[in-house]
Amino acid sequence: MLEASSGEAAIELARTHAGQIDVLFKDAVMPGISGLALAAALGERHPGMPVILTSGYTESEVARRGLAVTPDAFLHKPYAPHDLLAAVDRRT
């Protein structure tokens, strides 16, 4: 597991990480780089990398902010651990 304190730090971490990234899990709406922008940036180096976005906002509010997410790639907060595991299973 790789952990980054911000989207920008995640880009740098992924740039220096020699291995594969199996799945990206990030809050959809955060200061700085959005979850989808981060996925696009990391996708250049890790094509086909599954993405799961989470948010306390509803899917429609996330979409209103210009971030199109698919239901199988979105996990609404709060969620139980088994919901996160199910989301990872769906995406990988």
PyMOL Python script that loads the backbone (N, CA, C, O; Angstrom):
from pymol import cmd

cmd.read_pdbstr("""\
ATOM      1  N   MET A   1       0.842  -1.159   0.000  1.00  0.00           N
ATOM      2  CA  MET A   1       0.000   0.000   0.000  1.00  0.00           C
ATOM      3  C   MET A   1       0.890   1.225   0.000  1.00  0.00           C
ATOM      4  O   MET A   1       1.851   1.318   0.763  1.00  0.00           O
ATOM      5  N   LEU A   2       0.555   2.153  -0.861  1.00  0.00           N
ATOM      6  CA  LEU A   2       1.244   3.438  -0.911  1.00  0.00           C
ATOM      7  C   LEU A   2       0.286   4.494  -0.377  1.00  0.00           C
ATOM      8  O   LEU A   2      -0.900   4.475  -0.707  1.00  0.00           O
ATOM      9  N   GLU A   3       0.777   5.404   0.433  1.00  0.00           N
ATOM     10  CA  GLU A   3      -0.075   6.445   1.008  1.00  0.00           C
ATOM     11  C   GLU A   3       0.563   7.792   0.730  1.00  0.00           C
ATOM     12  O   GLU A   3       1.770   7.970   0.889  1.00  0.00           O
ATOM     13  N   ALA A   4      -0.275   8.748   0.308  1.00  0.00           N
ATOM     14  CA  ALA A   4       0.213  10.092   0.030  1.00  0.00           C
ATOM     15  C   ALA A   4      -0.681  11.103   0.734  1.00  0.00           C
ATOM     16  O   ALA A   4      -1.879  10.873   0.900  1.00  0.00           O
ATOM     17  N   SER A   5      -0.102  12.213   1.144  1.00  0.00           N
ATOM     18  CA  SER A   5      -0.840  13.235   1.885  1.00  0.00           C
ATOM     19  C   SER A   5      -1.623  14.184   0.988  1.00  0.00           C
ATOM     20  O   SER A   5      -2.462  14.942   1.475  1.00  0.00           O
ATOM     21  N   SER A   6      -1.360  14.152  -0.318  1.00  0.00           N
ATOM     22  CA  SER A   6      -2.065  15.021  -1.264  1.00  0.00           C
ATOM     23  C   SER A   6      -1.982  14.401  -2.653  1.00  0.00           C
ATOM     24  O   SER A   6      -1.216  13.466  -2.888  1.00  0.00           O
ATOM     25  N   GLY A   7      -2.774  14.931  -3.554  1.00  0.00           N
ATOM     26  CA  GLY A   7      -2.716  14.453  -4.931  1.00  0.00           C
ATOM     27  C   GLY A   7      -1.351  14.686  -5.550  1.00  0.00           C
ATOM     28  O   GLY A   7      -0.832  13.839  -6.278  1.00  0.00           O
ATOM     29  N   GLU A   8      -0.780  15.831  -5.258  1.00  0.00           N
ATOM     30  CA  GLU A   8       0.537  16.150  -5.797  1.00  0.00           C
ATOM     31  C   GLU A   8       1.592  15.178  -5.258  1.00  0.00           C
ATOM     32  O   GLU A   8       2.473  14.739  -5.997  1.00  0.00           O
ATOM     33  N   ALA A   9       1.495  14.845  -3.970  1.00  0.00           N
ATOM     34  CA  ALA A   9       2.423  13.879  -3.374  1.00  0.00           C
ATOM     35  C   ALA A   9       2.209  12.491  -3.975  1.00  0.00           C
ATOM     36  O   ALA A   9       3.163  11.729  -4.134  1.00  0.00           O
ATOM     37  N   ALA A  10       0.962  12.161  -4.307  1.00  0.00           N
ATOM     38  CA  ALA A  10       0.677  10.861  -4.928  1.00  0.00           C
ATOM     39  C   ALA A  10       1.311  10.768  -6.315  1.00  0.00           C
ATOM     40  O   ALA A  10       1.814   9.711  -6.696  1.00  0.00           O
ATOM     41  N   ILE A  11       1.292  11.852  -7.061  1.00  0.00           N
ATOM     42  CA  ILE A  11       1.926  11.863  -8.384  1.00  0.00           C
ATOM     43  C   ILE A  11       3.421  11.613  -8.244  1.00  0.00           C
ATOM     44  O   ILE A  11       3.994  10.824  -8.996  1.00  0.00           O
ATOM     45  N   GLU A  12       4.046  12.273  -7.297  1.00  0.00           N
ATOM     46  CA  GLU A  12       5.486  12.091  -7.080  1.00  0.00           C
ATOM     47  C   GLU A  12       5.782  10.673  -6.601  1.00  0.00           C
ATOM     48  O   GLU A  12       6.742  10.054  -7.059  1.00  0.00           O
ATOM     49  N   LEU A  13       4.978  10.162  -5.697  1.00  0.00           N
ATOM     50  CA  LEU A  13       5.171   8.810  -5.194  1.00  0.00           C
ATOM     51  C   LEU A  13       5.031   7.790  -6.324  1.00  0.00           C
ATOM     52  O   LEU A  13       5.838   6.867  -6.432  1.00  0.00           O
ATOM     53  N   ALA A  14       4.028   7.953  -7.149  1.00  0.00           N
ATOM     54  CA  ALA A  14       3.827   7.035  -8.277  1.00  0.00           C
ATOM     55  C   ALA A  14       4.970   7.145  -9.285  1.00  0.00           C
ATOM     56  O   ALA A  14       5.354   6.153  -9.903  1.00  0.00           O
ATOM     57  N   ARG A  15       5.511   8.354  -9.448  1.00  0.00           N
ATOM     58  CA  ARG A  15       6.625   8.554 -10.388  1.00  0.00           C
ATOM     59  C   ARG A  15       7.858   7.781  -9.954  1.00  0.00           C
ATOM     60  O   ARG A  15       8.604   7.271 -10.789  1.00  0.00           O
ATOM     61  N   THR A  16       8.072   7.695  -8.648  1.00  0.00           N
ATOM     62  CA  THR A  16       9.285   7.037  -8.148  1.00  0.00           C
ATOM     63  C   THR A  16       9.057   5.567  -7.785  1.00  0.00           C
ATOM     64  O   THR A  16      10.014   4.838  -7.522  1.00  0.00           O
ATOM     65  N   HIS A  17       7.797   5.131  -7.770  1.00  0.00           N
ATOM     66  CA  HIS A  17       7.474   3.746  -7.423  1.00  0.00           C
ATOM     67  C   HIS A  17       7.746   2.838  -8.621  1.00  0.00           C
ATOM     68  O   HIS A  17       7.207   3.057  -9.706  1.00  0.00           O
ATOM     69  N   ALA A  18       8.568   1.837  -8.426  1.00  0.00           N
ATOM     70  CA  ALA A  18       8.962   0.963  -9.536  1.00  0.00           C
ATOM     71  C   ALA A  18       7.901  -0.083  -9.879  1.00  0.00           C
ATOM     72  O   ALA A  18       7.863  -0.580 -11.004  1.00  0.00           O
ATOM     73  N   GLY A  19       7.050  -0.415  -8.928  1.00  0.00           N
ATOM     74  CA  GLY A  19       6.070  -1.476  -9.143  1.00  0.00           C
ATOM     75  C   GLY A  19       4.771  -0.991  -9.747  1.00  0.00           C
ATOM     76  O   GLY A  19       4.593   0.187 -10.058  1.00  0.00           O
ATOM     77  N   GLN A  20       3.878  -1.938  -9.899  1.00  0.00           N
ATOM     78  CA  GLN A  20       2.545  -1.673 -10.429  1.00  0.00           C
ATOM     79  C   GLN A  20       1.662  -1.095  -9.332  1.00  0.00           C
ATOM     80  O   GLN A  20       1.837  -1.421  -8.158  1.00  0.00           O
ATOM     81  N   ILE A  21       0.725  -0.248  -9.701  1.00  0.00           N
ATOM     82  CA  ILE A  21      -0.292   0.225  -8.766  1.00  0.00           C
ATOM     83  C   ILE A  21      -1.571  -0.513  -9.120  1.00  0.00           C
ATOM     84  O   ILE A  21      -2.096  -0.365 -10.224  1.00  0.00           O
ATOM     85  N   ASP A  22      -2.071  -1.308  -8.181  1.00  0.00           N
ATOM     86  CA  ASP A  22      -3.218  -2.177  -8.456  1.00  0.00           C
ATOM     87  C   ASP A  22      -4.544  -1.445  -8.468  1.00  0.00           C
ATOM     88  O   ASP A  22      -5.442  -1.804  -9.230  1.00  0.00           O
ATOM     89  N   VAL A  23      -4.682  -0.428  -7.640  1.00  0.00           N
ATOM     90  CA  VAL A  23      -5.924   0.347  -7.593  1.00  0.00           C
ATOM     91  C   VAL A  23      -5.633   1.698  -6.935  1.00  0.00           C
ATOM     92  O   VAL A  23      -4.843   1.786  -5.995  1.00  0.00           O
ATOM     93  N   LEU A  24      -6.284   2.749  -7.442  1.00  0.00           N
ATOM     94  CA  LEU A  24      -6.184   4.079  -6.851  1.00  0.00           C
ATOM     95  C   LEU A  24      -7.468   4.329  -6.065  1.00  0.00           C
ATOM     96  O   LEU A  24      -8.566   4.182  -6.602  1.00  0.00           O
ATOM     97  N   PHE A  25      -7.333   4.706  -4.796  1.00  0.00           N
ATOM     98  CA  PHE A  25      -8.473   5.026  -3.942  1.00  0.00           C
ATOM     99  C   PHE A  25      -8.266   6.431  -3.429  1.00  0.00           C
ATOM    100  O   PHE A  25      -7.298   6.694  -2.716  1.00  0.00           O
ATOM    101  N   LYS A  26      -9.170   7.352  -3.782  1.00  0.00           N
ATOM    102  CA  LYS A  26      -8.987   8.761  -3.418  1.00  0.00           C
ATOM    103  C   LYS A  26     -10.329   9.445  -3.249  1.00  0.00           C
ATOM    104  O   LYS A  26     -11.318   9.069  -3.878  1.00  0.00           O
ATOM    105  N   ASP A  27     -10.352  10.458  -2.387  1.00  0.00           N
ATOM    106  CA  ASP A  27     -11.534  11.291  -2.261  1.00  0.00           C
ATOM    107  C   ASP A  27     -11.728  12.043  -3.582  1.00  0.00           C
ATOM    108  O   ASP A  27     -10.767  12.548  -4.163  1.00  0.00           O
ATOM    109  N   ALA A  28     -12.956  12.110  -4.041  1.00  0.00           N
ATOM    110  CA  ALA A  28     -13.251  12.743  -5.332  1.00  0.00           C
ATOM    111  C   ALA A  28     -13.047  14.250  -5.290  1.00  0.00           C
ATOM    112  O   ALA A  28     -12.540  14.835  -6.247  1.00  0.00           O
ATOM    113  N   VAL A  29     -13.437  14.882  -4.188  1.00  0.00           N
ATOM    114  CA  VAL A  29     -13.405  16.343  -4.086  1.00  0.00           C
ATOM    115  C   VAL A  29     -12.472  16.725  -2.946  1.00  0.00           C
ATOM    116  O   VAL A  29     -12.783  16.520  -1.773  1.00  0.00           O
ATOM    117  N   MET A  30     -11.335  17.278  -3.309  1.00  0.00           N
ATOM    118  CA  MET A  30     -10.353  17.712  -2.321  1.00  0.00           C
ATOM    119  C   MET A  30      -9.700  18.989  -2.824  1.00  0.00           C
ATOM    120  O   MET A  30      -9.734  19.268  -4.022  1.00  0.00           O
ATOM    121  N   PRO A  31      -9.106  19.771  -1.926  1.00  0.00           N
ATOM    122  CA  PRO A  31      -8.319  20.918  -2.393  1.00  0.00           C
ATOM    123  C   PRO A  31      -7.170  20.424  -3.270  1.00  0.00           C
ATOM    124  O   PRO A  31      -6.641  19.332  -3.063  1.00  0.00           O
ATOM    125  N   GLY A  32      -6.807  21.215  -4.216  1.00  0.00           N
ATOM    126  CA  GLY A  32      -5.726  20.796  -5.115  1.00  0.00           C
ATOM    127  C   GLY A  32      -6.274  19.924  -6.224  1.00  0.00           C
ATOM    128  O   GLY A  32      -7.295  20.255  -6.827  1.00  0.00           O
ATOM    129  N   ILE A  33      -5.623  18.835  -6.495  1.00  0.00           N
ATOM    130  CA  ILE A  33      -5.989  17.969  -7.613  1.00  0.00           C
ATOM    131  C   ILE A  33      -7.170  17.061  -7.244  1.00  0.00           C
ATOM    132  O   ILE A  33      -7.183  16.441  -6.181  1.00  0.00           O
ATOM    133  N   SER A  34      -8.152  16.997  -8.136  1.00  0.00           N
ATOM    134  CA  SER A  34      -9.321  16.141  -7.878  1.00  0.00           C
ATOM    135  C   SER A  34      -8.964  14.673  -8.074  1.00  0.00           C
ATOM    136  O   SER A  34      -7.910  14.344  -8.617  1.00  0.00           O
ATOM    137  N   GLY A  35      -9.846  13.810  -7.630  1.00  0.00           N
ATOM    138  CA  GLY A  35      -9.629  12.374  -7.804  1.00  0.00           C
ATOM    139  C   GLY A  35      -9.513  11.981  -9.260  1.00  0.00           C
ATOM    140  O   GLY A  35      -8.660  11.168  -9.615  1.00  0.00           O
ATOM    141  N   LEU A  36     -10.364  12.550 -10.117  1.00  0.00           N
ATOM    142  CA  LEU A  36     -10.301  12.205 -11.541  1.00  0.00           C
ATOM    143  C   LEU A  36      -9.046  12.756 -12.205  1.00  0.00           C
ATOM    144  O   LEU A  36      -8.454  12.097 -13.060  1.00  0.00           O
ATOM    145  N   ALA A  37      -8.637  13.960 -11.817  1.00  0.00           N
ATOM    146  CA  ALA A  37      -7.401  14.519 -12.375  1.00  0.00           C
ATOM    147  C   ALA A  37      -6.196  13.682 -11.948  1.00  0.00           C
ATOM    148  O   ALA A  37      -5.280  13.459 -12.738  1.00  0.00           O
ATOM    149  N   LEU A  38      -6.201  13.226 -10.711  1.00  0.00           N
ATOM    150  CA  LEU A  38      -5.117  12.360 -10.241  1.00  0.00           C
ATOM    151  C   LEU A  38      -5.115  11.050 -11.016  1.00  0.00           C
ATOM    152  O   LEU A  38      -4.060  10.569 -11.431  1.00  0.00           O
ATOM    153  N   ALA A  39      -6.295  10.476 -11.211  1.00  0.00           N
ATOM    154  CA  ALA A  39      -6.392   9.231 -11.975  1.00  0.00           C
ATOM    155  C   ALA A  39      -5.849   9.414 -13.389  1.00  0.00           C
ATOM    156  O   ALA A  39      -5.149   8.543 -13.906  1.00  0.00           O
ATOM    157  N   ALA A  40      -6.168  10.539 -14.010  1.00  0.00           N
ATOM    158  CA  ALA A  40      -5.661  10.804 -15.359  1.00  0.00           C
ATOM    159  C   ALA A  40      -4.146  10.943 -15.351  1.00  0.00           C
ATOM    160  O   ALA A  40      -3.471  10.415 -16.235  1.00  0.00           O
ATOM    161  N   ALA A  41      -3.607  11.646 -14.364  1.00  0.00           N
ATOM    162  CA  ALA A  41      -2.154  11.833 -14.284  1.00  0.00           C
ATOM    163  C   ALA A  41      -1.441  10.501 -14.053  1.00  0.00           C
ATOM    164  O   ALA A  41      -0.415  10.229 -14.675  1.00  0.00           O
ATOM    165  N   LEU A  42      -1.981   9.673 -13.163  1.00  0.00           N
ATOM    166  CA  LEU A  42      -1.341   8.387 -12.881  1.00  0.00           C
ATOM    167  C   LEU A  42      -1.578   7.385 -14.005  1.00  0.00           C
ATOM    168  O   LEU A  42      -0.765   6.488 -14.227  1.00  0.00           O
ATOM    169  N   GLY A  43      -2.684   7.542 -14.704  1.00  0.00           N
ATOM    170  CA  GLY A  43      -3.012   6.623 -15.788  1.00  0.00           C
ATOM    171  C   GLY A  43      -2.029   6.659 -16.942  1.00  0.00           C
ATOM    172  O   GLY A  43      -1.909   5.685 -17.685  1.00  0.00           O
ATOM    173  N   GLU A  44      -1.327   7.763 -17.101  1.00  0.00           N
ATOM    174  CA  GLU A  44      -0.316   7.850 -18.151  1.00  0.00           C
ATOM    175  C   GLU A  44       0.798   6.835 -17.907  1.00  0.00           C
ATOM    176  O   GLU A  44       1.285   6.201 -18.843  1.00  0.00           O
ATOM    177  N   ARG A  45       1.189   6.690 -16.671  1.00  0.00           N
ATOM    178  CA  ARG A  45       2.266   5.754 -16.329  1.00  0.00           C
ATOM    179  C   ARG A  45       1.744   4.365 -15.973  1.00  0.00           C
ATOM    180  O   ARG A  45       2.460   3.373 -16.102  1.00  0.00           O
ATOM    181  N   HIS A  46       0.506   4.305 -15.529  1.00  0.00           N
ATOM    182  CA  HIS A  46      -0.117   3.044 -15.112  1.00  0.00           C
ATOM    183  C   HIS A  46      -1.434   2.853 -15.863  1.00  0.00           C
ATOM    184  O   HIS A  46      -2.506   2.925 -15.261  1.00  0.00           O
ATOM    185  N   PRO A  47      -1.360   2.610 -17.163  1.00  0.00           N
ATOM    186  CA  PRO A  47      -2.592   2.476 -17.947  1.00  0.00           C
ATOM    187  C   PRO A  47      -3.438   1.299 -17.462  1.00  0.00           C
ATOM    188  O   PRO A  47      -2.912   0.249 -17.092  1.00  0.00           O
ATOM    189  N   GLY A  48      -4.746   1.493 -17.471  1.00  0.00           N
ATOM    190  CA  GLY A  48      -5.654   0.438 -17.041  1.00  0.00           C
ATOM    191  C   GLY A  48      -5.806   0.321 -15.537  1.00  0.00           C
ATOM    192  O   GLY A  48      -6.502  -0.572 -15.055  1.00  0.00           O
ATOM    193  N   MET A  49      -5.158   1.220 -14.777  1.00  0.00           N
ATOM    194  CA  MET A  49      -5.230   1.176 -13.323  1.00  0.00           C
ATOM    195  C   MET A  49      -6.674   1.443 -12.876  1.00  0.00           C
ATOM    196  O   MET A  49      -7.239   2.478 -13.230  1.00  0.00           O
ATOM    197  N   PRO A  50      -7.277   0.532 -12.106  1.00  0.00           N
ATOM    198  CA  PRO A  50      -8.628   0.767 -11.603  1.00  0.00           C
ATOM    199  C   PRO A  50      -8.649   1.943 -10.625  1.00  0.00           C
ATOM    200  O   PRO A  50      -7.681   2.188  -9.904  1.00  0.00           O
ATOM    201  N   VAL A  51      -9.766   2.660 -10.616  1.00  0.00           N
ATOM    202  CA  VAL A  51      -9.918   3.835  -9.764  1.00  0.00           C
ATOM    203  C   VAL A  51     -11.207   3.700  -8.961  1.00  0.00           C
ATOM    204  O   VAL A  51     -12.255   3.352  -9.505  1.00  0.00           O
ATOM    205  N   ILE A  52     -11.119   3.979  -7.666  1.00  0.00           N
ATOM    206  CA  ILE A  52     -12.287   4.074  -6.805  1.00  0.00           C
ATOM    207  C   ILE A  52     -12.239   5.449  -6.151  1.00  0.00           C
ATOM    208  O   ILE A  52     -11.261   5.803  -5.491  1.00  0.00           O
ATOM    209  N   LEU A  53     -13.300   6.212  -6.342  1.00  0.00           N
ATOM    210  CA  LEU A  53     -13.396   7.519  -5.713  1.00  0.00           C
ATOM    211  C   LEU A  53     -14.415   7.451  -4.591  1.00  0.00           C
ATOM    212  O   LEU A  53     -15.392   6.705  -4.668  1.00  0.00           O
ATOM    213  N   THR A  54     -14.180   8.234  -3.550  1.00  0.00           N
ATOM    214  CA  THR A  54     -15.084   8.289  -2.410  1.00  0.00           C
ATOM    215  C   THR A  54     -15.402   9.739  -2.113  1.00  0.00           C
ATOM    216  O   THR A  54     -14.639  10.638  -2.468  1.00  0.00           O
ATOM    217  N   SER A  55     -16.526   9.963  -1.465  1.00  0.00           N
ATOM    218  CA  SER A  55     -16.886  11.318  -1.075  1.00  0.00           C
ATOM    219  C   SER A  55     -18.044  11.284  -0.097  1.00  0.00           C
ATOM    220  O   SER A  55     -18.844  10.349  -0.092  1.00  0.00           O
ATOM    221  N   GLY A  56     -18.122  12.298   0.715  1.00  0.00           N
ATOM    222  CA  GLY A  56     -19.289  12.508   1.565  1.00  0.00           C
ATOM    223  C   GLY A  56     -20.394  13.180   0.781  1.00  0.00           C
ATOM    224  O   GLY A  56     -21.551  13.175   1.200  1.00  0.00           O
ATOM    225  N   TYR A  57     -20.040  13.766  -0.369  1.00  0.00           N
ATOM    226  CA  TYR A  57     -21.043  14.353  -1.256  1.00  0.00           C
ATOM    227  C   TYR A  57     -21.779  13.237  -1.987  1.00  0.00           C
ATOM    228  O   TYR A  57     -21.241  12.143  -2.160  1.00  0.00           O
ATOM    229  N   THR A  58     -22.993  13.510  -2.411  1.00  0.00           N
ATOM    230  CA  THR A  58     -23.735  12.551  -3.228  1.00  0.00           C
ATOM    231  C   THR A  58     -23.109  12.481  -4.616  1.00  0.00           C
ATOM    232  O   THR A  58     -22.356  13.370  -5.015  1.00  0.00           O
ATOM    233  N   GLU A  59     -23.430  11.418  -5.346  1.00  0.00           N
ATOM    234  CA  GLU A  59     -22.928  11.296  -6.714  1.00  0.00           C
ATOM    235  C   GLU A  59     -23.358  12.490  -7.556  1.00  0.00           C
ATOM    236  O   GLU A  59     -22.580  12.974  -8.378  1.00  0.00           O
ATOM    237  N   SER A  60     -24.591  12.977  -7.365  1.00  0.00           N
ATOM    238  CA  SER A  60     -25.068  14.112  -8.160  1.00  0.00           C
ATOM    239  C   SER A  60     -24.309  15.391  -7.807  1.00  0.00           C
ATOM    240  O   SER A  60     -24.051  16.208  -8.691  1.00  0.00           O
ATOM    241  N   GLU A  61     -23.945  15.583  -6.537  1.00  0.00           N
ATOM    242  CA  GLU A  61     -23.159  16.757  -6.152  1.00  0.00           C
ATOM    243  C   GLU A  61     -21.745  16.661  -6.712  1.00  0.00           C
ATOM    244  O   GLU A  61     -21.182  17.657  -7.168  1.00  0.00           O
ATOM    245  N   VAL A  62     -21.180  15.471  -6.677  1.00  0.00           N
ATOM    246  CA  VAL A  62     -19.857  15.281  -7.271  1.00  0.00           C
ATOM    247  C   VAL A  62     -19.927  15.614  -8.765  1.00  0.00           C
ATOM    248  O   VAL A  62     -19.042  16.287  -9.292  1.00  0.00           O
ATOM    249  N   ALA A  63     -20.979  15.143  -9.449  1.00  0.00           N
ATOM    250  CA  ALA A  63     -21.152  15.429 -10.881  1.00  0.00           C
ATOM    251  C   ALA A  63     -21.350  16.928 -11.107  1.00  0.00           C
ATOM    252  O   ALA A  63     -20.823  17.480 -12.073  1.00  0.00           O
ATOM    253  N   ARG A  64     -22.106  17.594 -10.223  1.00  0.00           N
ATOM    254  CA  ARG A  64     -22.330  19.034 -10.354  1.00  0.00           C
ATOM    255  C   ARG A  64     -21.006  19.804 -10.290  1.00  0.00           C
ATOM    256  O   ARG A  64     -20.871  20.875 -10.882  1.00  0.00           O
ATOM    257  N   ARG A  65     -20.058  19.256  -9.582  1.00  0.00           N
ATOM    258  CA  ARG A  65     -18.741  19.882  -9.478  1.00  0.00           C
ATOM    259  C   ARG A  65     -17.850  19.541 -10.673  1.00  0.00           C
ATOM    260  O   ARG A  65     -16.667  19.883 -10.701  1.00  0.00           O
ATOM    261  N   GLY A  66     -18.440  18.859 -11.657  1.00  0.00           N
ATOM    262  CA  GLY A  66     -17.713  18.571 -12.889  1.00  0.00           C
ATOM    263  C   GLY A  66     -16.933  17.279 -12.878  1.00  0.00           C
ATOM    264  O   GLY A  66     -16.085  17.075 -13.747  1.00  0.00           O
ATOM    265  N   LEU A  67     -17.188  16.396 -11.925  1.00  0.00           N
ATOM    266  CA  LEU A  67     -16.459  15.139 -11.831  1.00  0.00           C
ATOM    267  C   LEU A  67     -17.420  13.999 -12.144  1.00  0.00           C
ATOM    268  O   LEU A  67     -18.243  13.631 -11.305  1.00  0.00           O
ATOM    269  N   ALA A  68     -17.320  13.445 -13.330  1.00  0.00           N
ATOM    270  CA  ALA A  68     -18.196  12.344 -13.731  1.00  0.00           C
ATOM    271  C   ALA A  68     -17.652  11.042 -13.169  1.00  0.00           C
ATOM    272  O   ALA A  68     -16.533  10.640 -13.486  1.00  0.00           O
ATOM    273  N   VAL A  69     -18.443  10.389 -12.339  1.00  0.00           N
ATOM    274  CA  VAL A  69     -18.041   9.111 -11.759  1.00  0.00           C
ATOM    275  C   VAL A  69     -19.100   8.065 -12.080  1.00  0.00           C
ATOM    276  O   VAL A  69     -20.287   8.376 -12.174  1.00  0.00           O
ATOM    277  N   THR A  70     -18.662   6.837 -12.244  1.00  0.00           N
ATOM    278  CA  THR A  70     -19.600   5.747 -12.478  1.00  0.00           C
ATOM    279  C   THR A  70     -19.936   5.099 -11.134  1.00  0.00           C
ATOM    280  O   THR A  70     -19.097   5.071 -10.233  1.00  0.00           O
ATOM    281  N   PRO A  71     -21.151   4.581 -10.996  1.00  0.00           N
ATOM    282  CA  PRO A  71     -21.539   4.012  -9.698  1.00  0.00           C
ATOM    283  C   PRO A  71     -20.618   2.901  -9.204  1.00  0.00           C
ATOM    284  O   PRO A  71     -20.417   2.779  -7.996  1.00  0.00           O
ATOM    285  N   ASP A  72     -20.053   2.087 -10.093  1.00  0.00           N
ATOM    286  CA  ASP A  72     -19.174   1.007  -9.627  1.00  0.00           C
ATOM    287  C   ASP A  72     -17.811   1.518  -9.193  1.00  0.00           C
ATOM    288  O   ASP A  72     -17.031   0.775  -8.598  1.00  0.00           O
ATOM    289  N   ALA A  73     -17.514   2.788  -9.486  1.00  0.00           N
ATOM    290  CA  ALA A  73     -16.225   3.359  -9.113  1.00  0.00           C
ATOM    291  C   ALA A  73     -16.368   4.420  -8.029  1.00  0.00           C
ATOM    292  O   ALA A  73     -15.419   5.152  -7.746  1.00  0.00           O
ATOM    293  N   PHE A  74     -17.554   4.506  -7.417  1.00  0.00           N
ATOM    294  CA  PHE A  74     -17.828   5.534  -6.419  1.00  0.00           C
ATOM    295  C   PHE A  74     -18.292   4.882  -5.124  1.00  0.00           C
ATOM    296  O   PHE A  74     -19.156   4.006  -5.135  1.00  0.00           O
ATOM    297  N   LEU A  75     -17.716   5.311  -4.018  1.00  0.00           N
ATOM    298  CA  LEU A  75     -18.065   4.789  -2.704  1.00  0.00           C
ATOM    299  C   LEU A  75     -18.473   5.967  -1.831  1.00  0.00           C
ATOM    300  O   LEU A  75     -17.651   6.824  -1.507  1.00  0.00           O
ATOM    301  N   HIS A  76     -19.746   6.004  -1.454  1.00  0.00           N
ATOM    302  CA  HIS A  76     -20.261   7.114  -0.660  1.00  0.00           C
ATOM    303  C   HIS A  76     -19.879   6.955   0.807  1.00  0.00           C
ATOM    304  O   HIS A  76     -20.028   5.873   1.374  1.00  0.00           O
ATOM    305  N   LYS A  77     -19.386   8.032   1.425  1.00  0.00           N
ATOM    306  CA  LYS A  77     -19.045   8.037   2.852  1.00  0.00           C
ATOM    307  C   LYS A  77     -20.306   8.247   3.671  1.00  0.00           C
ATOM    308  O   LYS A  77     -21.204   8.947   3.203  1.00  0.00           O
ATOM    309  N   PRO A  78     -20.423   7.699   4.828  1.00  0.00           N
ATOM    310  CA  PRO A  78     -19.517   6.719   5.416  1.00  0.00           C
ATOM    311  C   PRO A  78     -19.787   5.344   4.818  1.00  0.00           C
ATOM    312  O   PRO A  78     -20.895   5.055   4.367  1.00  0.00           O
ATOM    313  N   TYR A  79     -18.775   4.519   4.820  1.00  0.00           N
ATOM    314  CA  TYR A  79     -18.912   3.164   4.289  1.00  0.00           C
ATOM    315  C   TYR A  79     -18.278   2.190   5.274  1.00  0.00           C
ATOM    316  O   TYR A  79     -17.401   2.552   6.058  1.00  0.00           O
ATOM    317  N   ALA A  80     -18.737   0.967   5.214  1.00  0.00           N
ATOM    318  CA  ALA A  80     -18.203  -0.088   6.070  1.00  0.00           C
ATOM    319  C   ALA A  80     -17.006  -0.734   5.383  1.00  0.00           C
ATOM    320  O   ALA A  80     -16.898  -0.671   4.159  1.00  0.00           O
ATOM    321  N   PRO A  81     -16.116  -1.346   6.135  1.00  0.00           N
ATOM    322  CA  PRO A  81     -14.960  -2.018   5.525  1.00  0.00           C
ATOM    323  C   PRO A  81     -15.351  -3.002   4.420  1.00  0.00           C
ATOM    324  O   PRO A  81     -14.674  -3.086   3.395  1.00  0.00           O
ATOM    325  N   HIS A  82     -16.448  -3.749   4.626  1.00  0.00           N
ATOM    326  CA  HIS A  82     -16.836  -4.721   3.590  1.00  0.00           C
ATOM    327  C   HIS A  82     -17.292  -4.017   2.307  1.00  0.00           C
ATOM    328  O   HIS A  82     -17.185  -4.591   1.223  1.00  0.00           O
ATOM    329  N   ASP A  83     -17.804  -2.767   2.416  1.00  0.00           N
ATOM    330  CA  ASP A  83     -18.168  -2.002   1.215  1.00  0.00           C
ATOM    331  C   ASP A  83     -16.918  -1.627   0.416  1.00  0.00           C
ATOM    332  O   ASP A  83     -16.925  -1.680  -0.814  1.00  0.00           O
ATOM    333  N   LEU A  84     -15.855  -1.253   1.113  1.00  0.00           N
ATOM    334  CA  LEU A  84     -14.588  -0.936   0.444  1.00  0.00           C
ATOM    335  C   LEU A  84     -14.032  -2.181  -0.239  1.00  0.00           C
ATOM    336  O   LEU A  84     -13.587  -2.118  -1.385  1.00  0.00           O
ATOM    337  N   LEU A  85     -14.058  -3.299   0.456  1.00  0.00           N
ATOM    338  CA  LEU A  85     -13.563  -4.556  -0.145  1.00  0.00           C
ATOM    339  C   LEU A  85     -14.385  -4.931  -1.380  1.00  0.00           C
ATOM    340  O   LEU A  85     -13.830  -5.371  -2.387  1.00  0.00           O
ATOM    341  N   ALA A  86     -15.700  -4.759  -1.304  1.00  0.00           N
ATOM    342  CA  ALA A  86     -16.554  -5.065  -2.462  1.00  0.00           C
ATOM    343  C   ALA A  86     -16.244  -4.140  -3.634  1.00  0.00           C
ATOM    344  O   ALA A  86     -16.234  -4.579  -4.784  1.00  0.00           O
ATOM    345  N   ALA A  87     -15.992  -2.872  -3.352  1.00  0.00           N
ATOM    346  CA  ALA A  87     -15.647  -1.919  -4.415  1.00  0.00           C
ATOM    347  C   ALA A  87     -14.320  -2.312  -5.075  1.00  0.00           C
ATOM    348  O   ALA A  87     -14.193  -2.257  -6.298  1.00  0.00           O
ATOM    349  N   VAL A  88     -13.347  -2.702  -4.272  1.00  0.00           N
ATOM    350  CA  VAL A  88     -12.062  -3.147  -4.828  1.00  0.00           C
ATOM    351  C   VAL A  88     -12.263  -4.401  -5.674  1.00  0.00           C
ATOM    352  O   VAL A  88     -11.698  -4.509  -6.762  1.00  0.00           O
ATOM    353  N   ASP A  89     -13.057  -5.341  -5.188  1.00  0.00           N
ATOM    354  CA  ASP A  89     -13.335  -6.565  -5.963  1.00  0.00           C
ATOM    355  C   ASP A  89     -13.985  -6.225  -7.305  1.00  0.00           C
ATOM    356  O   ASP A  89     -13.647  -6.826  -8.324  1.00  0.00           O
ATOM    357  N   ARG A  90     -14.917  -5.267  -7.311  1.00  0.00           N
ATOM    358  CA  ARG A  90     -15.585  -4.882  -8.568  1.00  0.00           C
ATOM    359  C   ARG A  90     -14.628  -4.264  -9.568  1.00  0.00           C
ATOM    360  O   ARG A  90     -14.772  -4.451 -10.776  1.00  0.00           O
ATOM    361  N   ARG A  91     -13.636  -3.517  -9.055  1.00  0.00           N
ATOM    362  CA  ARG A  91     -12.748  -2.736  -9.935  1.00  0.00           C
ATOM    363  C   ARG A  91     -11.485  -3.480 -10.348  1.00  0.00           C
ATOM    364  O   ARG A  91     -10.814  -3.071 -11.296  1.00  0.00           O
ATOM    365  N   THR A  92     -11.153  -4.551  -9.664  1.00  0.00           N
ATOM    366  CA  THR A  92      -9.899  -5.249  -9.998  1.00  0.00           C
ATOM    367  C   THR A  92     -10.164  -6.607 -10.601  1.00  0.00           C
ATOM    368  O   THR A  92      -9.225  -7.326 -10.940  1.00  0.00           O
TER     369      THR A  92
END
""", "prot")
cmd.dss("prot")
cmd.show_as("cartoon", "prot")
cmd.util.cbc("prot")
cmd.orient("prot")
